[in-house]
């Protein structure tokens, strides 16, 4: 999972799996890109658990502040 400091709105994060990449809108959950179903299911589960933390990190990134680590899916 990645979030970039100079990225464009709306708030979102990137996920990579091998040659696949998706972008997920933090506010709406809209997915752009392609992922294998099992990997996408795991990413969406993680997203649902950490949506508030992702929004906080987006705000930090906008202010060029260090991001807070988010726990991986176990």
Secondary structure by P-SEA (a helix, b strand, c coil): cccccccccccbbbbbcccbbbbbccccccccccccaaaaaaaaaaaaacaaaaaaaaaaaaaccbbbbbbccc
